[in-house]
Amino acid sequence: MNLTLRQFLVFKTIVESGGFRKAAEVLNTSQPALSKTIQSLEAELGFSLLDRSTQTVEMTKAGQAFYERLGELFDLVDQIASNARDVAEGQRGSLSITYTDFAILGQLPETIETFRRQQPRVKIGVRFYPSPRQIELVLNGQVDIAFIWHFMGHVPPVLNCQPISSEGLAVVLPDHHPLASRDTIDLVELRDETFLIGDTPWLPFTNLVRDLCIERGFVPKTGQVAYLRDEFFTFVLLGMGVLIYPENVVRARRAGLSAVRIRDVGKVVDISAVWLKEACNPALHRFLDLLPNEIAAS
């Protein structure tokens, strides 16, 4: 069948306005044009919709049944148009986000929560990946926006890169450790401690901490290797070593542990958001509006 919404609209308007004359005024067209449209609709359907044997326009039984379901059709059309409009305006659709562990302890959770509250019909996916892998996913179009530890010096020129935060370091200790009650310490005060270290994806951070220690005259003793933050916390609780981490770790409260800021290392961990310059996802652009315009220092 070669049916059109225009044909349906003409029929619906004729019925609801009580005749061809009034319908022609509503639709700003002529009565002969409407008659031609109804004839073509009836030809496509294979049955009559209107009884033309009386002075007034009345529906046939088939026409009545047809009309009773037209409301559903136009409601669906409105819904489709509304959904498409929401997607175009970033109020519906999906947004994929990846993050490094350093970022999820910062302002990112608050930003995501604000976005979800403002755009409840946008489906959000959030996953953890090491920073290099995140960049690959953004470049491949698999991720809309990534929050990376910006240790590489530069990102591919096809990406936008917006600094989000710059942080110092803190040490995570058992509550009973002699340094746990301090507000701040110097890095050199940890020279006799065993440092927990991350496995391969953590290597750039491990190297950063090692270089900072060497600058202060000691080579850190390393012990247990871990991958996830909760693993590190467990090993600290077990007395297997101390954990050096970006200072936003003070937000990750855990019973039995204390986080003490290291005051003499400065801001050494930079977190940035990266996304494709040619990205056209409207939901992404609404999310970008929530990012800070200036670097937030923890």
TISE-337697 format. One record per residue (C-alpha): residue number from 1; z, y, x. Coordinates in steps of 0.02 Angstrom, whole numbers. Example, Ala and Ser with C-alpha at 12.3 -4.5 7.8 and 13.67 -1.06 7.14 Angstrom:
<recs>
(1, (390, -225, 615))
(2, (357, -53, 684))
</recs>
This chain:
<recs>
(1, (0, 0, 0))
(2, (-39, 177, 54))
(3, (108, 264, -31))
(4, (174, 433, 23))
(5, (335, 530, -1))
(6, (230, 670, -75))
(7, (176, 555, -217))
(8, (357, 504, -249))
(9, (414, 685, -247))
(10, (279, 737, -372))
(11, (328, 598, -492))
(12, (514, 637, -475))
(13, (485, 823, -504))
(14, (377, 793, -659))
(15, (511, 683, -736))
(16, (656, 800, -695))
(17, (565, 961, -745))
(18, (502, 887, -909))
(19, (315, 898, -881))
(20, (167, 943, -774))
(21, (169, 1130, -807))
(22, (347, 1159, -750))
(23, (326, 1037, -605))
(24, (174, 1134, -546))
(25, (279, 1292, -542))
(26, (419, 1206, -446))
(27, (300, 1131, -318))
(28, (190, 1286, -311))
(29, (30, 1193, -352))
(30, (-87, 1164, -499))
(31, (-71, 1043, -644))
(32, (-239, 957, -604))
(33, (-177, 927, -426))
(34, (-19, 845, -493))
(35, (-120, 738, -614))
(36, (-229, 679, -470))
(37, (-76, 636, -367))
(38, (2, 534, -508))
(39, (-162, 443, -538))
(40, (-174, 395, -355))
(41, (9, 337, -356))
(42, (-19, 229, -510))
(43, (-176, 158, -433))
(44, (-81, 108, -277))
(45, (60, 31, -379))
(46, (-54, -57, -502))
(47, (38, 1, -659))
(48, (66, 158, -763))
(49, (217, 269, -733))
(50, (192, 397, -872))
(51, (145, 375, -1054))
(52, (11, 503, -1092))
(53, (-12, 452, -1275))
(54, (117, 578, -1338))
(55, (129, 768, -1334))
(56, (271, 759, -1209))
(57, (276, 669, -1043))
(58, (375, 509, -1057))
(59, (400, 369, -933))
(60, (343, 192, -962))
(61, (472, 55, -940))
(62, (400, 23, -768))
(63, (406, 210, -734))
(64, (590, 214, -786))
(65, (632, 72, -668))
(66, (535, 157, -529))
(67, (621, 324, -558))
(68, (797, 248, -559))
(69, (777, 191, -378))
(70, (691, 348, -312))
(71, (858, 434, -287))
(72, (907, 300, -161))
(73, (745, 329, -67))
(74, (768, 517, -53))
(75, (951, 495, -4))
(76, (893, 380, 135))
(77, (762, 505, 191))
(78, (895, 642, 196))
(79, (1009, 527, 296))
(80, (872, 486, 421))
(81, (831, 669, 443))
(82, (1014, 715, 459))
(83, (1044, 579, 589))
(84, (893, 635, 689))
(85, (952, 816, 678))
(86, (1125, 766, 741))
(87, (1048, 672, 888))
(88, (938, 822, 929))
(89, (1092, 934, 927))
(90, (1199, 814, 1028))
(91, (1313, 772, 881))
(92, (1259, 591, 869))
(93, (1187, 463, 988))
(94, (1266, 394, 1146))
(95, (1332, 452, 1313))
(96, (1359, 340, 1464))
(97, (1486, 394, 1595))
(98, (1538, 314, 1759))
(99, (1681, 364, 1871))
(100, (1764, 330, 2036))
(101, (1948, 284, 2032))
(102, (1991, 452, 2110))
(103, (1911, 544, 1963))
(104, (1992, 450, 1819))
(105, (2164, 510, 1872))
(106, (2108, 691, 1867))
(107, (2045, 796, 1722))
(108, (1909, 674, 1667))
(109, (2013, 582, 1535))
(110, (2059, 748, 1453))
(111, (1877, 802, 1454))
(112, (1820, 639, 1374))
(113, (1956, 650, 1242))
(114, (1906, 828, 1200))
(115, (1724, 776, 1184))
(116, (1768, 629, 1072))
(117, (1869, 743, 960))
(118, (1728, 870, 948))
(119, (1586, 743, 933))
(120, (1661, 590, 846))
(121, (1488, 519, 801))
(122, (1431, 506, 982))
(123, (1460, 333, 1054))
(124, (1534, 346, 1229))
(125, (1529, 211, 1362))
(126, (1641, 232, 1516))
(127, (1639, 116, 1668))
(128, (1704, 113, 1845))
(129, (1587, 99, 1995))
(130, (1597, 149, 2179))
(131, (1516, 317, 2211))
(132, (1354, 255, 2295))
(133, (1323, 134, 2151))
(134, (1351, 272, 2025))
(135, (1215, 378, 2103))
(136, (1094, 231, 2094))
(137, (1132, 209, 1909))
(138, (1103, 393, 1872))
(139, (940, 392, 1970))
(140, (882, 238, 1873))
(141, (920, 320, 1707))
(142, (1054, 191, 1665))
(143, (1195, 319, 1664))
(144, (1197, 496, 1595))
(145, (1330, 569, 1707))
(146, (1435, 504, 1852))
(147, (1596, 567, 1928))
(148, (1592, 529, 2113))
(149, (1695, 554, 2268))
(150, (1579, 675, 2357))
(151, (1599, 607, 2534))
(152, (1415, 586, 2574))
(153, (1377, 768, 2610))
(154, (1228, 779, 2494))
(155, (1151, 697, 2342))
(156, (966, 669, 2303))
(157, (879, 832, 2256))
(158, (830, 766, 2084))
(159, (1013, 771, 2035))
(160, (1124, 913, 1982))
(161, (1291, 910, 2070))
(162, (1440, 1008, 2003))
(163, (1607, 1008, 2097))
(164, (1750, 962, 1981))
(165, (1906, 957, 2089))
(166, (1967, 962, 2268))
(167, (2125, 870, 2314))
(168, (2245, 833, 2454))
(169, (2331, 668, 2485))
(170, (2493, 586, 2433))
(171, (2585, 430, 2487))
(172, (2646, 301, 2361))
(173, (2813, 224, 2410))
(174, (2945, 113, 2332))
(175, (3082, 216, 2250))
(176, (3208, 152, 2376))
(177, (3106, 210, 2527))
(178, (3194, 347, 2631))
(179, (3048, 467, 2603))
(180, (3034, 437, 2415))
(181, (3155, 577, 2370))
(182, (3057, 708, 2465))
(183, (2943, 836, 2380))
(184, (2820, 836, 2526))
(185, (2800, 756, 2697))
(186, (2689, 773, 2849))
(187, (2566, 632, 2882))
(188, (2643, 597, 3053))
(189, (2805, 545, 2967))
(190, (2713, 387, 2913))
(191, (2667, 333, 3090))
(192, (2785, 182, 3085))
(193, (2728, 124, 2913))
(194, (2602, -11, 2871))
(195, (2457, 60, 2771))
(196, (2378, -37, 2629))
(197, (2188, -21, 2638))
(198, (2043, -49, 2519))
(199, (1905, -176, 2543))
(200, (1723, -132, 2579))
(201, (1690, 0, 2443))
(202, (1845, 93, 2504))
(203, (1785, 101, 2685))
(204, (1740, 288, 2684))
(205, (1914, 331, 2621))
(206, (1996, 212, 2744))
(207, (1900, 297, 2885))
(208, (1953, 469, 2821))
(209, (2137, 421, 2824))
(210, (2120, 340, 2996))
(211, (2037, 495, 3069))
(212, (2173, 608, 2998))
(213, (2305, 497, 3077))
(214, (2217, 496, 3245))
(215, (2208, 687, 3240))
(216, (2398, 682, 3230))
(217, (2419, 566, 3377))
(218, (2437, 393, 3303))
(219, (2330, 248, 3245))
(220, (2386, 184, 3075))
(221, (2444, 5, 3062))
(222, (2348, -81, 2923))
(223, (2401, -228, 2818))
(224, (2356, -300, 2649))
(225, (2181, -267, 2583))
(226, (2155, -230, 2397))
(227, (2021, -168, 2279))
(228, (2103, -104, 2120))
(229, (2236, 31, 2105))
(230, (2354, -87, 2012))
(231, (2339, -211, 2155))
(232, (2389, -75, 2277))
(233, (2538, -27, 2170))
(234, (2595, -208, 2160))
(235, (2587, -228, 2349))
(236, (2687, -68, 2373))
(237, (2820, -134, 2254))
(238, (2825, -295, 2354))
(239, (2860, -197, 2513))
(240, (2696, -245, 2595))
(241, (2651, -67, 2644))
(242, (2626, 111, 2585))
(243, (2472, 180, 2497))
(244, (2382, 340, 2545))
(245, (2288, 408, 2396))
(246, (2219, 572, 2325))
(247, (2365, 676, 2262))
(248, (2317, 655, 2080))
(249, (2403, 486, 2096))
(250, (2561, 579, 2048))
(251, (2493, 566, 1869))
(252, (2491, 376, 1877))
(253, (2675, 346, 1849))
(254, (2737, 169, 1876))
(255, (2915, 106, 1871))
(256, (2988, 78, 2043))
(257, (2863, 190, 2134))
(258, (2863, 371, 2193))
(259, (2715, 478, 2247))
(260, (2750, 610, 2379))
(261, (2621, 742, 2426))
(262, (2565, 754, 2608))
(263, (2570, 939, 2647))
(264, (2475, 952, 2811))
(265, (2304, 876, 2772))
(266, (2228, 1008, 2658))
(267, (2102, 973, 2521))
(268, (2002, 825, 2586))
(269, (1944, 733, 2429))
(270, (1807, 819, 2328))
(271, (1759, 752, 2156))
(272, (1590, 801, 2084))
(273, (1491, 767, 1927))
(274, (1308, 717, 1952))
(275, (1167, 698, 1826))
(276, (978, 705, 1825))
(277, (905, 880, 1825))
(278, (776, 821, 1698))
(279, (903, 737, 1584))
(280, (859, 768, 1402))
(281, (1005, 685, 1312))
(282, (1075, 822, 1197))
(283, (1246, 737, 1197))
(284, (1252, 757, 1386))
(285, (1222, 943, 1375))
(286, (1365, 961, 1250))
(287, (1476, 862, 1369))
(288, (1427, 974, 1515))
(289, (1490, 1124, 1418))
(290, (1666, 1052, 1437))
(291, (1662, 1037, 1626))
(292, (1757, 1169, 1726))
(293, (1654, 1311, 1796))
(294, (1765, 1321, 1949))
(295, (1842, 1186, 2058))
(296, (2011, 1130, 1994))
(297, (2135, 1102, 2134))
(298, (2272, 978, 2097))
</recs>
